[in-house]
Amino acid sequence: MYDYLIVGAGLYGSIFAYEAKKRGKKVLVIDKRNHIGGNLYTKEYEGINVHYYGAHIFHTSNKKVWDYINKFATFNNYVNSPIANYKGEIYNLPFNMNTFNKLWGVITPSEAKEKIEEQRKKYYKENPINLEEQAINLVGTDIYEKLIKGYTEKQWGRDSKELPPFIIKRLPVRFTYNNNYFNDLYQGIPNGGYTKIFEKLLDGIDIRLSTDYFVNKEFFDSIATKVLYTGPLDQFYDYQYGVLDYRSLRFEHEKINTENYQGNAVVNYTDKETPYTRIIEHKHFEFTESKTTIITKEYSVDFEKGMEPYYPINDQQNQEKYQKYFELAKEESKYLFGGRLAEYKYYDMHIIIEKVLERIEQEFENETNS
């Protein structure tokens, strides 16, 4: 019945579906959720587009990717400038001269560099054995204690001394008064929310929502020549080599009867005592004017099989497990695999687009050659 069954209506699956249909292929897209868009899903509520699964700011320096996504949406000029709240003290992120001025009263880049170097030298470890030592090696004790330690421990659910140093290979430190989090050439939020992009990508394509592929896998496989699977790779192979570990997230959405709750789209809470990692105020993404506002508190939680996976734990043990699954996937002819879950990597949106466009070229070039 179909040339392609696509499991997952997120960014990877939806772009593949669009491009396959454009080439005359008959496509069915299924998703276990009751909506399209995956984690990019936005839901309009009283004029505010709520990023239902956490903040997503599009950014890229790849003009091909930027031009591609702009076929489906008009982007505004939102610039990501998150702030950190440490026990009521407000600091700019990423770490920049505004941050250093607030921390130490320094004015010039040379003063800031001197302060960081002084703290680094005092506690420097030649071969850091944990995240705490690695972070202090990079930025010193003050930045670590106020802006890294508590947030990171909440994010990963473990003490910083128990976390491997590779989690923080580098930290963005800028000696300019620039609060723009990204250095990319292009950045913004789609006007009207991300869901509108997916409505255009999937227009005219057969879709079945609230549909679990694994409940009726044999049937779904039988109705398509090929299957593109964008879910967790360990689940596809029935966890035969064990469960791949993730951190998961929990979101609490709340309507508040005020025009402006926190004055910024994203505020990170970097102390250990505050249970959530950040609060998102969605109206600031699109400069929405309304008498009320909607906020989302984001909590990092332990992952168990069956929960929604968000951040892969790329330690050696998990990478070895993933490699075994990857070797199985390489041998498949009917099945294609792609996206952050199937590849067990944390990908920003622009990387997903790069990868799926590469896959499309390979897939249809191979078909032509064969």
C-alpha positions as CSV (number, residue, x, y, z in Angstrom):
1,M,0.0,0.0,0.0
2,Y,2.8,2.4,0.8
3,D,6.4,3.0,-0.5
4,Y,7.4,4.3,3.0
5,L,6.1,3.8,6.5
6,I,7.5,6.5,8.7
7,V,7.5,5.9,12.4
8,G,7.6,9.2,14.2
9,A,6.1,12.6,13.1
10,G,9.0,14.7,14.5
11,L,11.4,16.8,12.4
12,Y,13.4,14.0,10.8
13,G,10.4,11.9,9.9
14,S,8.2,14.7,8.7
15,I,10.9,16.2,6.4
16,F,11.6,12.7,5.0
17,A,7.9,12.2,4.4
18,Y,7.6,15.6,2.6
19,E,10.6,14.9,0.3
20,A,9.4,11.4,-0.4
21,K,5.9,12.6,-1.4
22,K,7.5,15.3,-3.5
23,R,9.2,12.5,-5.5
24,G,5.9,10.7,-6.1
25,K,6.2,8.2,-3.2
26,K,3.1,7.0,-1.2
27,V,3.8,7.6,2.4
28,L,2.2,6.8,5.8
29,V,3.3,8.5,8.9
30,I,2.4,7.1,12.3
31,D,3.2,8.5,15.8
32,K,2.4,7.2,19.3
33,R,1.5,10.7,20.5
34,N,-1.8,12.4,19.7
35,H,-0.2,15.2,17.7
36,I,2.4,15.8,15.0
37,G,5.7,17.7,15.6
38,G,7.4,15.5,18.1
39,N,9.2,17.5,20.8
40,L,8.8,20.7,18.7
41,Y,5.0,20.6,19.1
42,T,3.6,24.0,20.0
43,K,0.0,24.5,21.2
44,E,-1.8,27.8,20.9
45,Y,-3.5,28.9,24.1
46,E,-5.2,32.3,24.3
47,G,-2.9,33.7,21.6
48,I,0.3,32.3,23.2
49,N,2.1,29.5,21.4
50,V,3.3,27.2,24.1
51,H,6.5,25.1,23.5
52,Y,4.9,22.0,25.0
53,Y,8.1,20.0,25.5
54,G,10.5,22.8,26.5
55,A,12.1,25.8,24.7
56,H,13.2,25.3,21.1
57,I,15.1,28.2,19.5
58,F,16.1,27.6,15.9
59,H,19.7,28.6,15.0
60,T,22.1,27.7,12.3
61,S,25.0,29.1,10.2
62,N,24.1,26.7,7.4
63,K,22.4,28.8,4.7
64,K,21.0,25.7,3.0
65,V,19.3,24.6,6.2
66,W,18.0,28.2,6.9
67,D,16.6,28.5,3.4
68,Y,15.0,25.1,3.6
69,I,13.2,25.7,6.9
70,N,12.1,29.1,5.7
71,K,10.0,27.5,3.0
72,F,7.6,26.4,5.7
73,A,7.6,29.4,8.1
74,T,8.4,33.0,8.6
75,F,10.9,33.4,11.4
76,N,11.0,36.4,13.8
77,N,14.1,38.1,15.1
78,Y,14.1,36.5,18.5
79,V,17.6,36.3,20.0
80,N,18.2,33.7,22.7
81,S,19.5,35.5,25.8
82,P,18.7,33.3,28.8
83,I,19.5,34.4,32.4
84,A,20.4,32.5,35.5
85,N,18.7,32.9,38.8
86,Y,21.0,31.8,41.7
87,K,19.2,32.3,45.0
88,G,17.7,35.6,43.8
89,E,20.8,36.8,42.1
90,I,20.5,37.4,38.3
91,Y,23.3,36.6,35.9
92,N,23.6,36.7,32.1
93,L,24.2,33.5,30.1
94,P,26.4,32.5,28.4
95,F,29.2,33.7,30.7
96,N,30.2,37.1,29.5
97,M,31.3,40.5,30.7
98,N,27.9,41.3,32.2
99,T,28.2,38.0,34.2
100,F,31.7,38.9,35.4
101,N,30.8,42.4,36.3
102,K,27.9,41.2,38.4
103,L,30.1,38.5,40.1
104,W,33.3,40.6,40.8
105,G,32.6,44.2,39.8
106,V,35.2,44.0,37.0
107,I,34.9,46.3,34.0
108,T,37.5,45.2,31.4
109,P,38.1,41.8,29.7
110,S,41.7,41.8,31.1
111,E,40.3,42.1,34.7
112,A,37.9,39.3,34.1
113,K,40.5,37.0,32.6
114,E,42.8,37.7,35.6
115,K,40.1,36.8,38.0
116,I,39.3,33.6,36.3
117,E,42.9,32.6,35.9
118,E,43.6,33.3,39.6
119,Q,40.9,30.8,40.6
120,R,41.8,28.3,37.9
121,K,45.5,28.2,39.0
122,K,44.6,27.8,42.7
123,Y,42.5,24.7,42.2
124,Y,43.9,23.3,38.9
125,K,44.0,19.5,38.4
126,E,46.3,18.1,35.7
127,N,44.0,15.2,35.0
128,P,40.5,16.0,36.2
129,I,38.6,12.9,37.3
130,N,35.1,14.4,37.6
131,L,32.9,17.2,36.3
132,E,33.7,19.4,39.3
133,E,37.4,19.4,38.7
134,Q,36.9,19.8,35.0
135,A,34.6,22.8,35.4
136,I,36.9,24.6,37.9
137,N,39.8,23.9,35.5
138,L,37.9,25.8,32.8
139,V,36.3,28.8,34.7
140,G,37.3,28.8,38.3
141,T,35.3,28.4,41.5
142,D,32.9,31.3,41.6
143,I,31.3,30.6,38.2
144,Y,31.2,26.9,39.0
145,E,29.6,27.2,42.4
146,K,26.9,29.7,41.3
147,L,26.1,28.9,37.7
148,I,27.2,25.3,37.0
149,K,27.2,23.0,40.1
150,G,23.5,23.1,41.1
151,Y,22.1,23.2,37.6
152,T,24.2,20.3,36.4
153,E,23.5,18.2,39.4
154,K,19.7,18.7,38.9
155,Q,20.1,18.0,35.2
156,W,21.9,14.7,35.7
157,G,20.5,13.6,39.1
158,R,24.0,13.1,40.5
159,D,26.6,14.9,42.5
160,S,29.2,16.7,40.3
161,K,32.0,14.7,41.9
162,E,30.3,11.5,40.6
163,L,29.8,12.8,37.0
164,P,32.5,12.2,34.4
165,P,34.6,15.2,33.2
166,F,33.7,14.7,29.5
167,I,30.2,16.1,30.1
168,I,31.8,19.6,30.2
169,K,34.5,19.4,27.6
170,R,34.4,23.2,27.2
171,L,32.3,26.1,28.5
172,P,31.4,29.2,26.5
173,V,33.2,32.1,28.0
174,R,33.0,35.5,26.2
175,F,34.9,38.6,27.1
176,T,32.4,40.9,25.5
177,Y,29.2,42.5,26.7
178,N,27.1,40.2,24.5
179,N,24.2,38.3,25.8
180,N,23.4,36.4,22.6
181,Y,23.6,32.7,23.5
182,F,24.3,31.5,19.9
183,N,27.0,32.7,17.5
184,D,25.1,31.4,14.5
185,L,24.3,33.7,11.5
186,Y,20.6,32.8,11.6
187,Q,18.3,32.6,14.6
188,G,14.6,33.0,15.5
189,I,11.2,31.5,16.3
190,P,8.7,30.6,13.6
191,N,5.8,33.1,13.8
192,G,2.7,31.1,14.9
193,G,4.7,28.3,16.4
194,Y,6.4,25.2,15.2
195,T,3.3,23.1,14.6
196,K,2.5,25.1,11.5
197,I,5.7,23.9,9.9
198,F,4.7,20.3,10.4
199,E,1.2,20.9,9.1
200,K,2.8,22.1,5.8
201,L,5.4,19.3,5.8
202,L,2.7,16.6,6.2
203,D,0.0,18.2,4.1
204,G,-1.6,15.6,1.9
205,I,0.2,12.7,3.6
206,D,-1.6,9.9,5.4
207,I,-1.2,10.2,9.1
208,R,-2.2,8.0,12.0
209,L,-1.8,9.5,15.5
210,S,-2.1,7.8,18.9
211,T,-0.7,4.7,17.1
212,D,2.1,2.6,18.7
213,Y,4.2,0.9,16.0
214,F,5.2,-1.9,18.3
215,V,1.6,-2.9,19.2
216,N,1.1,-4.0,15.5
217,K,4.5,-4.0,14.0
218,E,4.0,-7.0,11.8
219,F,1.0,-5.3,10.2
220,F,2.6,-2.0,9.7
221,D,5.8,-3.6,8.2
222,S,3.6,-5.5,5.8
223,I,1.9,-2.5,4.2
224,A,5.1,-0.7,3.2
225,T,8.1,-1.5,1.0
226,K,10.4,0.4,3.4
227,V,10.2,1.6,6.9
228,L,11.9,4.8,8.3
229,Y,12.2,4.4,12.1
230,T,13.0,7.4,14.2
231,G,12.3,6.0,17.7
232,P,14.8,4.5,20.2
233,L,17.0,1.9,18.6
234,D,17.1,-0.3,21.7
235,Q,13.3,-0.6,21.6
236,F,13.3,-1.6,17.9
237,Y,15.5,-4.5,18.8
238,D,13.5,-5.4,21.9
239,Y,16.2,-4.3,24.3
240,Q,18.2,-7.4,23.5
241,Y,21.5,-5.8,24.6
242,G,20.0,-3.8,27.4
243,V,18.3,-0.4,27.8
244,L,20.1,2.7,26.6
245,D,20.1,5.3,29.4
246,Y,18.7,8.8,29.2
247,R,17.6,11.6,31.4
248,S,14.0,12.4,31.0
249,L,12.0,15.6,31.6
250,R,8.7,16.6,33.3
251,F,6.9,19.8,32.4
252,E,4.4,21.8,34.5
253,H,2.4,24.3,32.4
254,E,0.6,27.1,34.3
255,K,-1.5,30.1,33.3
256,I,-0.8,33.1,35.4
257,N,-3.0,36.2,35.5
258,T,-0.2,38.7,34.9
259,E,1.1,40.4,31.7
260,N,4.7,39.6,32.4
261,Y,5.9,37.0,34.9
262,Q,9.7,37.0,34.6
263,G,10.7,39.4,31.9
264,N,12.5,36.8,29.8
265,A,11.7,33.7,27.8
266,V,14.1,31.4,29.6
267,V,15.4,31.7,33.2
268,N,17.6,28.9,34.5
269,Y,17.6,28.2,38.3
270,T,21.2,27.3,39.1
271,D,20.9,26.6,42.8
272,K,20.4,23.0,44.0
273,E,17.5,23.8,46.3
274,T,15.1,24.9,43.5
275,P,13.6,21.6,42.2
276,Y,13.1,22.7,38.6
277,T,16.0,23.6,36.2
278,R,14.3,26.4,34.4
279,I,11.1,28.4,33.8
280,I,10.0,29.2,30.3
281,E,7.6,32.2,29.7
282,H,6.3,31.5,26.2
283,K,4.9,34.8,25.2
284,H,8.4,36.3,25.0
285,F,9.4,34.0,22.2
286,E,7.0,35.8,19.8
287,F,6.7,39.1,21.7
288,T,3.0,38.3,22.3
289,E,0.8,41.0,23.9
290,S,-1.8,39.5,26.2
291,K,-3.2,40.2,29.7
292,T,-2.2,36.8,30.9
293,T,0.9,34.6,30.5
294,I,1.8,30.9,30.4
295,I,4.9,29.5,32.1
296,T,6.4,26.1,32.1
297,K,8.5,24.7,34.9
298,E,11.0,22.1,33.6
299,Y,12.2,19.3,35.8
300,S,14.9,16.8,35.0
301,V,14.0,13.3,36.2
302,D,15.4,9.8,36.2
303,F,14.6,7.7,33.1
304,E,13.0,4.3,33.2
305,K,12.0,2.1,30.2
306,G,8.8,3.4,28.7
307,M,9.4,7.0,29.7
308,E,10.0,9.7,27.1
309,P,13.8,9.8,26.5
310,Y,15.4,13.3,26.1
311,Y,19.2,13.4,26.9
312,P,21.3,10.4,26.1
313,I,23.9,9.5,28.7
314,N,26.8,9.0,26.4
315,D,29.2,7.2,28.8
316,Q,31.3,4.3,27.6
317,Q,28.9,1.6,28.8
318,N,26.0,3.1,26.9
319,Q,28.1,3.7,23.8
320,E,29.2,0.1,23.8
321,K,25.5,-1.0,24.0
322,Y,24.5,1.4,21.2
323,Q,27.3,0.2,19.0
324,K,25.9,-3.3,19.2
325,Y,22.4,-2.1,18.1
326,F,24.0,0.1,15.4
327,E,25.8,-3.0,13.9
328,L,22.4,-4.7,13.7
329,A,20.8,-1.7,12.0
330,K,23.6,-1.5,9.4
331,E,22.6,-5.0,8.1
332,E,18.9,-4.0,7.5
333,S,17.6,-3.5,3.9
334,K,13.9,-2.8,4.6
335,Y,14.5,-0.5,7.5
336,L,16.1,3.0,7.6
337,F,17.0,4.6,10.9
338,G,17.5,8.3,11.7
339,G,17.0,11.1,14.2
340,R,18.2,11.7,17.7
341,L,16.7,8.6,19.3
342,A,17.6,6.1,16.5
343,E,21.2,7.6,16.5
344,Y,21.4,8.0,20.3
345,K,22.7,11.5,20.1
346,Y,21.5,14.9,21.2
347,Y,20.9,16.9,18.1
348,D,19.9,20.5,17.6
349,M,17.2,21.1,15.0
350,H,19.6,22.4,12.3
351,I,21.7,19.2,12.6
352,I,18.6,17.1,12.2
353,I,17.7,18.9,9.0
354,E,21.3,18.5,7.7
355,K,21.2,14.8,8.4
356,V,17.8,14.1,6.9
357,L,18.6,16.0,3.7
358,E,21.7,13.9,3.4
359,R,19.8,10.7,3.9
360,I,17.2,11.8,1.3
361,E,19.9,12.3,-1.3
362,Q,21.4,8.9,-0.5
363,E,18.1,7.1,-0.5
364,F,16.8,8.4,-3.8
365,E,20.2,8.4,-5.5
366,N,20.6,4.7,-4.5
367,E,17.1,4.0,-5.8
368,T,17.9,5.7,-9.2
369,N,21.2,3.8,-9.5
370,S,19.5,0.4,-8.7
